[in-house]
Amino acid sequence: MKNSDPNQLSLFELLKLRDPRLSDREAVRVICEQLLVESGVVAPVNVGLLASMRGIVRIEEHPQVHAGMLVHQPDGMVAHIRSGDSPARRRFTILHEAGHTLLPGYIETMHYRCAGPRTLEEQLCDVAASELLFPRQSFRRDLAATGFGNEAASFLAEQYEASMEATAVRSVDLWPDAALLLVLQRAHKPADAGQGQVGDQPVPEL
């Protein structure tokens, strides 16, 4: 599934040409399901293997501002991951960077995973990371077995070697009934008052 020729269409573009009815999210989902089948991985997925299948030759940890960035070097693409992040967060970031390789223009541009306004591309890379980190079929089965709530999300986060927040988001996405995720964080400034933030770190509420 590797596409290293900048003159070729990306996997995303090729799939959208074949089936223009697919939404952008659906197209990313289909590509990720294909990649999971080809890799043969099971949860907790081998993120290094999945990244290598997308042409990422190395994963390096650095003390950097951005959570992740995809750097093009003579021997191939290198994912730079923020060393200060937790192992679970780094796993998601690696797959987010691999998600860039599915989309148009990844050869010509350096890509970052960072906070702030989320472009469509960044959102689609998060979709890719979630689809790869939590394979849809197995996660749905495990979610049905554990049930829905904070305790279940904590258990699944451990099983999938993922952060609590990413697991909670995926649980809400795949739960068959309507569900809501609240992330609470402490407000340190008067201007933050009344914005639903409690606690030093984001804590998902299911």
C-alpha positions as a LaTeX table, in Angstrom:
\begin{tabular}{lrrr}
\hline
Residue & $x$ (\AA) & $y$ (\AA) & $z$ (\AA) \\
\hline
Met1 & 0.00 & 0.00 & 0.00 \\
Lys2 & 3.05 & 2.27 & $-0.07$ \\
Asn3 & 2.90 & 5.24 & $-2.41$ \\
Ser4 & 6.24 & 7.07 & $-2.60$ \\
Asp5 & 5.88 & 8.69 & $-6.03$ \\
Pro6 & 4.69 & 12.32 & $-5.70$ \\
Asn7 & 3.25 & 12.10 & $-9.22$ \\
Gln8 & 0.90 & 9.30 & $-8.25$ \\
Leu9 & $-2.49$ & 9.79 & $-6.69$ \\
Ser10 & $-2.77$ & 9.03 & $-2.99$ \\
Leu11 & $-4.71$ & 6.01 & $-1.76$ \\
Phe12 & $-7.41$ & 8.43 & $-0.60$ \\
Glu13 & $-7.75$ & 10.01 & $-4.04$ \\
Leu14 & $-7.77$ & 6.65 & $-5.83$ \\
Leu15 & $-10.52$ & 5.31 & $-3.59$ \\
Lys16 & $-12.63$ & 8.46 & $-3.97$ \\
Leu17 & $-12.30$ & 8.18 & $-7.75$ \\
Arg18 & $-13.47$ & 4.56 & $-7.63$ \\
Asp19 & $-16.36$ & 5.32 & $-5.29$ \\
Pro20 & $-17.22$ & 9.04 & $-5.14$ \\
Arg21 & $-20.19$ & 8.25 & $-2.89$ \\
Leu22 & $-17.85$ & 7.65 & 0.04 \\
Ser23 & $-17.46$ & 10.49 & 2.52 \\
Asp24 & $-13.92$ & 11.50 & 3.45 \\
Arg25 & $-14.18$ & 9.67 & 6.78 \\
Glu26 & $-15.57$ & 6.55 & 5.12 \\
Ala27 & $-12.74$ & 6.53 & 2.59 \\
Val28 & $-10.14$ & 6.71 & 5.37 \\
Arg29 & $-11.93$ & 3.93 & 7.22 \\
Val30 & $-11.91$ & 1.64 & 4.17 \\
Ile31 & $-8.19$ & 2.23 & 3.57 \\
Cys32 & $-7.37$ & 1.53 & 7.22 \\
Glu33 & $-9.39$ & $-1.68$ & 7.22 \\
Gln34 & $-7.40$ & $-2.78$ & 4.16 \\
Leu35 & $-4.12$ & $-1.97$ & 5.88 \\
Leu36 & $-5.13$ & $-3.94$ & 8.98 \\
Val37 & $-6.01$ & $-6.98$ & 6.88 \\
Glu38 & $-2.72$ & $-6.79$ & 4.96 \\
Ser39 & $-0.68$ & $-6.40$ & 8.15 \\
Gly40 & $-2.39$ & $-9.22$ & 10.02 \\
Val41 & $-2.03$ & $-7.32$ & 13.31 \\
Val42 & $-4.33$ & $-7.86$ & 16.27 \\
Ala43 & $-4.91$ & $-5.65$ & 19.28 \\
Pro44 & $-2.84$ & $-4.23$ & 20.81 \\
Val45 & $-1.62$ & $-3.39$ & 17.33 \\
Asn46 & 2.04 & $-3.16$ & 16.38 \\
Val47 & 2.20 & 0.55 & 15.52 \\
Gly48 & 5.75 & 0.28 & 14.23 \\
Leu49 & 4.73 & $-2.38$ & 11.72 \\
Leu50 & 1.75 & $-0.35$ & 10.51 \\
Ala51 & 3.92 & 2.76 & 10.16 \\
Ser52 & 6.56 & 0.81 & 8.21 \\
Met53 & 3.88 & $-0.42$ & 5.80 \\
Arg54 & 3.22 & 3.23 & 4.99 \\
Gly55 & 6.87 & 3.96 & 4.20 \\
Ile56 & 7.95 & 5.31 & 7.60 \\
Val57 & 11.46 & 3.92 & 7.98 \\
Arg58 & 12.13 & 5.10 & 11.54 \\
Ile59 & 10.32 & 6.37 & 14.60 \\
Glu60 & 12.39 & 8.74 & 16.74 \\
Glu61 & 11.54 & 10.38 & 20.05 \\
His62 & 12.54 & 14.02 & 20.51 \\
Pro63 & 11.89 & 16.76 & 23.12 \\
Gln64 & 9.77 & 18.86 & 20.75 \\
Val65 & 6.77 & 21.19 & 20.85 \\
His66 & 4.60 & 19.23 & 18.43 \\
Ala67 & 3.20 & 15.85 & 19.44 \\
Gly68 & 4.47 & 14.44 & 16.17 \\
Met69 & 5.84 & 15.37 & 12.79 \\
Leu70 & 6.61 & 13.50 & 9.61 \\
Val71 & 10.05 & 14.38 & 8.24 \\
His72 & 11.24 & 13.43 & 4.76 \\
Gln73 & 14.89 & 12.32 & 4.74 \\
Pro74 & 17.03 & 10.76 & 1.99 \\
Asp75 & 16.46 & 7.23 & 3.27 \\
Gly76 & 12.71 & 7.69 & 3.69 \\
Met77 & 10.12 & 9.19 & 6.00 \\
Val78 & 10.90 & 9.50 & 9.70 \\
Ala79 & 8.25 & 10.06 & 12.36 \\
His80 & 9.45 & 12.40 & 15.12 \\
Ile81 & 7.39 & 11.80 & 18.26 \\
Arg82 & 7.40 & 13.96 & 21.39 \\
Ser83 & 9.42 & 12.12 & 24.04 \\
Gly84 & 7.56 & 13.71 & 26.95 \\
Asp85 & 4.23 & 12.14 & 26.02 \\
Ser86 & 2.96 & 8.93 & 27.58 \\
Pro87 & 3.55 & 5.64 & 25.71 \\
Ala88 & $-0.18$ & 5.44 & 24.93 \\
Arg89 & $-0.24$ & 8.94 & 23.47 \\
Arg90 & 2.89 & 8.23 & 21.44 \\
Arg91 & 1.22 & 5.16 & 19.93 \\
Phe92 & $-1.72$ & 7.29 & 18.73 \\
Thr93 & 0.63 & 9.95 & 17.38 \\
Ile94 & 2.63 & 7.41 & 15.37 \\
Leu95 & $-0.55$ & 6.22 & 13.68 \\
His96 & $-1.71$ & 9.82 & 13.17 \\
Glu97 & 1.53 & 10.49 & 11.29 \\
Ala98 & 1.01 & 7.29 & 9.27 \\
Gly99 & $-2.44$ & 8.67 & 8.44 \\
His100 & $-0.83$ & 11.57 & 6.58 \\
Thr101 & 0.64 & 9.10 & 4.09 \\
Leu102 & $-2.87$ & 8.10 & 3.00 \\
Leu103 & $-3.79$ & 11.64 & 1.95 \\
Pro104 & $-2.86$ & 13.89 & $-0.98$ \\
Gly105 & 0.44 & 15.79 & $-0.94$ \\
Tyr106 & 2.20 & 14.07 & 1.94 \\
Ile107 & 5.48 & 13.73 & $-0.02$ \\
Glu108 & 5.91 & 17.46 & $-0.60$ \\
Thr109 & 4.95 & 18.82 & 2.82 \\
Met110 & 6.19 & 18.39 & 6.39 \\
His111 & 3.28 & 17.44 & 8.65 \\
Tyr112 & 2.73 & 18.13 & 12.34 \\
Arg113 & 0.35 & 16.87 & 14.97 \\
Cys114 & $-0.34$ & 19.79 & 17.26 \\
Ala115 & $-2.99$ & 21.51 & 19.35 \\
Gly116 & $-5.20$ & 24.31 & 18.10 \\
Pro117 & $-7.70$ & 24.55 & 15.22 \\
Arg118 & $-8.08$ & 21.20 & 13.49 \\
Thr119 & $-7.87$ & 21.23 & 9.72 \\
Leu120 & $-9.78$ & 18.63 & 7.73 \\
Glu121 & $-6.50$ & 16.80 & 7.09 \\
Glu122 & $-5.68$ & 16.68 & 10.81 \\
Gln123 & $-9.17$ & 15.39 & 11.57 \\
Leu124 & $-8.84$ & 12.66 & 8.94 \\
Cys125 & $-5.45$ & 11.66 & 10.36 \\
Asp126 & $-7.06$ & 11.31 & 13.78 \\
Val127 & $-9.74$ & 9.14 & 12.16 \\
Ala128 & $-6.99$ & 6.98 & 10.65 \\
Ala129 & $-5.18$ & 6.68 & 13.98 \\
Ser130 & $-8.38$ & 5.66 & 15.75 \\
Glu131 & $-9.33$ & 3.11 & 13.07 \\
Leu132 & $-5.85$ & 1.55 & 13.24 \\
Leu133 & $-5.35$ & 1.68 & 17.00 \\
Phe134 & $-8.83$ & 0.30 & 17.71 \\
Pro135 & $-9.64$ & $-2.11$ & 14.86 \\
Arg136 & $-13.36$ & $-1.69$ & 14.35 \\
Gln137 & $-14.42$ & $-5.33$ & 14.43 \\
Ser138 & $-12.48$ & $-6.37$ & 17.52 \\
Phe139 & $-13.17$ & $-3.15$ & 19.43 \\
Arg140 & $-16.91$ & $-3.40$ & 18.80 \\
Arg141 & $-16.86$ & $-6.97$ & 20.11 \\
Asp142 & $-14.85$ & $-6.01$ & 23.19 \\
Leu143 & $-16.99$ & $-2.94$ & 23.82 \\
Ala144 & $-20.16$ & $-5.05$ & 23.72 \\
Ala145 & $-18.59$ & $-7.46$ & 26.21 \\
Thr146 & $-17.38$ & $-4.82$ & 28.68 \\
Gly147 & $-20.30$ & $-2.42$ & 28.46 \\
Phe148 & $-20.19$ & 1.36 & 28.43 \\
Gly149 & $-18.73$ & 3.68 & 31.04 \\
Asn150 & $-15.55$ & 4.89 & 32.69 \\
Glu151 & $-14.64$ & 1.50 & 34.16 \\
Ala152 & $-15.10$ & $-0.24$ & 30.80 \\
Ala153 & $-13.09$ & 2.46 & 29.00 \\
Ser154 & $-10.27$ & 2.10 & 31.51 \\
Phe155 & $-10.17$ & $-1.68$ & 30.93 \\
Leu156 & $-10.23$ & $-1.29$ & 27.14 \\
Ala157 & $-7.53$ & 1.40 & 27.23 \\
Glu158 & $-5.24$ & $-1.09$ & 28.97 \\
Gln159 & $-6.08$ & $-3.87$ & 26.51 \\
Tyr160 & $-5.44$ & $-1.69$ & 23.47 \\
Glu161 & $-2.48$ & 0.17 & 25.00 \\
Ala162 & $-4.24$ & 3.46 & 24.34 \\
Ser163 & $-4.98$ & 6.59 & 26.34 \\
Met164 & $-8.18$ & 6.80 & 28.33 \\
Glu165 & $-9.36$ & 9.76 & 26.27 \\
Ala166 & $-8.76$ & 8.10 & 22.89 \\
Thr167 & $-10.52$ & 4.95 & 24.13 \\
Ala168 & $-13.47$ & 6.96 & 25.39 \\
Val169 & $-13.80$ & 8.78 & 22.06 \\
Arg170 & $-13.73$ & 5.47 & 20.19 \\
Ser171 & $-16.29$ & 3.99 & 22.59 \\
Val172 & $-18.70$ & 6.86 & 21.96 \\
Asp173 & $-18.12$ & 6.54 & 18.21 \\
Leu174 & $-18.91$ & 2.81 & 18.09 \\
Trp175 & $-21.53$ & 2.48 & 20.85 \\
Pro176 & $-24.84$ & 1.53 & 19.16 \\
Asp177 & $-26.91$ & 4.06 & 21.11 \\
Ala178 & $-26.60$ & 7.83 & 21.35 \\
Ala179 & $-23.74$ & 8.75 & 23.70 \\
Leu180 & $-21.88$ & 11.86 & 24.83 \\
Leu181 & $-18.27$ & 12.38 & 25.90 \\
Leu182 & $-17.40$ & 15.21 & 28.29 \\
Val183 & $-13.73$ & 16.09 & 28.84 \\
Leu184 & $-13.29$ & 18.13 & 32.03 \\
Gln185 & $-10.23$ & 20.20 & 32.88 \\
Arg186 & $-9.42$ & 22.67 & 35.66 \\
Ala187 & $-9.76$ & 26.33 & 34.74 \\
His188 & $-6.61$ & 28.15 & 35.87 \\
Lys189 & $-7.61$ & 31.62 & 34.63 \\
Pro190 & $-10.72$ & 33.70 & 35.43 \\
Ala191 & $-11.45$ & 33.81 & 31.68 \\
Asp192 & $-11.81$ & 30.02 & 31.71 \\
Ala193 & $-14.53$ & 30.01 & 34.34 \\
Gly194 & $-17.76$ & 28.33 & 33.33 \\
Gln195 & $-16.19$ & 26.40 & 30.46 \\
Gly196 & $-16.67$ & 22.96 & 32.00 \\
Gln197 & $-13.02$ & 22.32 & 32.87 \\
Val198 & $-12.14$ & 20.38 & 36.01 \\
Gly199 & $-8.87$ & 18.63 & 36.94 \\
Asp200 & $-5.28$ & 19.17 & 35.89 \\
Gln201 & $-5.54$ & 16.79 & 32.93 \\
Pro202 & $-8.46$ & 15.98 & 30.62 \\
Val203 & $-10.64$ & 13.34 & 32.25 \\
Pro204 & $-13.23$ & 11.67 & 30.00 \\
Glu205 & $-16.73$ & 11.32 & 31.40 \\
Leu206 & $-18.84$ & 8.67 & 29.71 \\
\hline
\end{tabular}
